[in-house]
Amino acid sequence: MKNSITIFVLLLSLSNLFGINVPPQTYKELEKELRNSENVLIKFNDLKENQTRVIYGFKETLGEPTLFQATIGHNPLIEWETLSKNDAHFFDLPVEEILLSERFENTIYVLSKEGIFFSRDGGNFFQKSEMPKPKSVLEFQESVKEIENSLEFLNFDSNKYTNQIYDLPPDAPTVWDTILWDTTQVLLTNNVLPGGAYMHGRVAVGDSGLVHVITVKEDDLLRYFRSTDYGVTFELEVVLEDTIPGVYRIISTGDFVYVYAIESIFHPNPKLQLLVSPDKGANWNPVIEYSFATHSNISAIEDTVYDYQESPSQGGGFQAISYNSGQSFSPYSLIGGPFLASIQRPTISIGGNSILYFRTGSDSTVTSIYAYRSFNKGNNWLPQHLVTPIDIDTQFPHSWYDEGAFHLVQNGGGVVYNRSDDFGNTFTSHITLCSGIPDCHADVGQRVSSKGNNVFTLWQDEINYPEDRLMLRFSRDNGYNWSQPSLVSEIDPLFIGIDREISISVKDSLIYSVFTSIDGASGDIKLNLRRGFYHYGLFSSSHKSINYGLTPSNIAIDTSITITNQGNRNLEMNQFDFPPEFSSQSQLPITIQPDSSFTFDLSFNSSNLGFFNKTLFIHTSEPVVPIKEINVTGLIVVSVEEENNLIDGFQLSQNYPNPFNPTTLINYELPITNYENAKLTIFNILGEKVKEFDLLETKGSVVWNGTNSIGKQVSSGIYFYRLKSGESQLTKKMLLLR
């Protein structure tokens, strides 16, 4: 940026003068406190998540949170998560000691004046132990061992401590609330040893099928990927910059792509960086650098960029505007304050003349979500407005604007959703999308995106699942009604960790999600992209069976197959690929409207006796898997007339009894001169051989007891038995009822 940028100095100790506990904000401050701190903090490697984490506790309480945790990488700025007590409010007791379990993963113990609190889910919820308060650190350690052998520890259930919002929106478990997901693409792999590694990415969708992904990993290189075919394939990555450990945002607006990042702790003088492409990612301008305050973010529309910096030392949050795609900015102006603490990045959305600036905390607290609103493109700002639901401590806001609606998600032990339909004047009542729902837990870092009336929320779930997973709920009516929670990440036993740095973007009928997973076999970290369709035609049909009396002649047998569109857009069928025995007179292309069906006629003609198993291929407009397969099986048997023309003495009787259970008798007769290699074979309805009998007499009986060739009982259903000797054969049908 140009010289008009004010350089903020971090003087965070001021916050304590006003009664707010604030943990260290930068990596340098944290390293200093690790050597000599008045408070309690531990730094450790989370092997499951392949990250370095810090838990920080204040020894004194001022009515504010006293227990925080953060992930530590190469980012010079630290975002802190406030940890919760058992009533879904922040932990506000003085912290005397912190211990990690040596036996149980993700288990934390906190010693406070009220006793011992423990969490088995990484700090999402704490339970007060029944053990008396220990008098020393050594006694605290012994108490932990006793707790881990107690029933209260074994029966720990974070579900009972979820917040008390249970006004869940109606579920609509229909195909209209289904997303068709493509297979996961791995864009990047980080081959590292467990402990302290990291990688994350952001995605933005542009026009003309362009998908932009920006990512960083352990080598601190800022990589850019672009797809020009709606995310089907991605061009080779381009390294835009080095010493970059964190990418905060990527924005695609018109012809411009903006990337907002920060330099690494290994840089001698780390700064914030803005990278701009004026031609949809084809070329990039020189990097724009500027000093950072505490937490910051940007927003942009076309060539206008809005930069926001928070500076507790300067007493608030500040805005600077560029009208030339970031080449120069106006002087910073105050948008709200005084901000006496800053623990997380703000989120900003712009719609029409309105700008909404959401942050965690205000001039008197570091919890709850507050909105600062401007209705004239940032020229004036209204005082802070509390958006958080009453009696719930929320954090980590994320917002999105599209077509007249501002959407906001925040984390309060789950995903809490709000919406403004009047450009920020008022907000709807909150809706809890993930809390109080069986098998639904949300870690911090949830995201929201929208297109028209379609709203999507994305979050990481790491509690009630064998391994981590990525979840989503969406609304087709602008946030009034919501789908059931659905799985975004594919079920993969090797996903032992999914990073909370997740990203989502939608456009037209497509949704894109970027997330990082850890491979349980190799320990590799993978950057994944998954694409889904939320507007589509959905093909539905079933296996077709032709098992009535057909004759091996040139006379075609007419049948039909019904196709149903269970989607929410028209389904097109534009090509049939049939085996030579099949044909259809239906005229292509065929259009099937949603919730409708089409039946096309099918003709079958074959001169071969016996079973057949054929596959019909139908080319459709359905995304992900456009070519559909319909399996057609059947049996060609001789007619009465043709049976009369068989060699004398070649006979097959109907089995008796029929239906039968468990055995049936089959009589047969063979010509005296033609019974060598004669066999009686039993088939199931799919034409698969079940059992075979060698016939050594010209006339006799076969008893079938309903077992297959290895003596295992077969299931109820229709079966066929065929008598064959030389060129002659006869087939009949029987029914087994168990």
WORA-V843007 format. One line per field, one symbol per residue. phi: phi as a letter, one per 40 degrees, with the letter a starting at -180 (. if undefined). psi: psi as a letter, one per 40 degrees, with the letter a starting at -180 (. if undefined). A space follows every 50 residues. Layout:
phi->???
psi->???
This chain:
phi->.cccccccbcbccdcccbgbcbcdcbccccdccccabcbbabbacccccf bcbbbbbccbbbgbdbbbaacbbcccbbbbbccbccbgbccbcdbcabbb ccbbcgbbbbcbcchbbbbbbghcabbcccccccbaccccccccccccbc cccccdbcdcbccccbcccccbcbccbbbccccccccabbcbcdhgcaaa abbabbcfgcbbbbabadcgccbbbbbbbggcbbcdcbccabfbcabcab bbagccbbbbabccccccacbcbbbbbcbggcbbcdcbbacbcbbaabaa bfcbbbbbbbbdccgibbbbbbbbfgcabcccbcbiicccaabaccbbbb agccbbbbacgacbabbgbbbbbbbbfgcbbccdbcbcdcgbcbafcaba bafgbcbbbabbgacbbbabbbfgcbbcccbccaigbdgbbbcchcbbaa agccbbbbacbbbcadbcabbababbbggcbbccdbcccccaccccabcc cbaaabafbbbbbbabbbcccbgcbbcbbbbbbbbacbcaabdbbbbccb bcacccbcaabbbbcccbbdbbbbabbbcccbaacccccbbbcdfbbbbb cbbbaabbcgcbabbcbbcbcccgbccbbbcbbaabbccdccccccddgc bbcccacacaabbabbcaabcccabcfcabbbbcccgcccabbcbbbcaa bbbbbgbccbgcccccicbbbbbbagccabbbbabbbc
psi->iaeehhhihhgeeddddefhhhihdidddddddddgieahiihihhddef ihihhhhheiifeiiehiiihhbeheihhihhiiaeeeiiheihhdihii hedhifhhhhhideahiihefeedhihhieiihieidddddddddddeei ddddehhedeeiifhegiiiiggidefihhhiihhhdihhgiiiheiiii iiiihaifehhhhiiiadefhhihihheffediiiiihhdiifhehhdih hhhbeihhhhiiiieehdgiiihhhhheffedihiihhiiiibciiiiii hbehhhhhhhgddefaiihihheffediiiiiihdiahheiheiiiihih hbehhhhhihiaeeieiihihhhheffediiiiihhehihehhiigihii hhfehhhhiihfeahhhiiheffediiiiihhdghehhfhihiieiiiii hbehhhhhihhecgidiiihiiiiheffediiiihihdhihheegehhie giiiiihbeiihhhihihhddeeihhhihhhihehihhhhiihhhgeihi hgaehihhaihhhhheaeiihhhehhhiideiiiehhiihhhiifiihhi ihihhiehiaiihihhhhhiehicgdhihhhhiahhiiidddddeihheh ihihihihiiheiihhiihiidegeifiihhhiaeeehhdihhhheieha ihhhefiaeeehhiiiahiihhhhhbeiiihiiihhh.
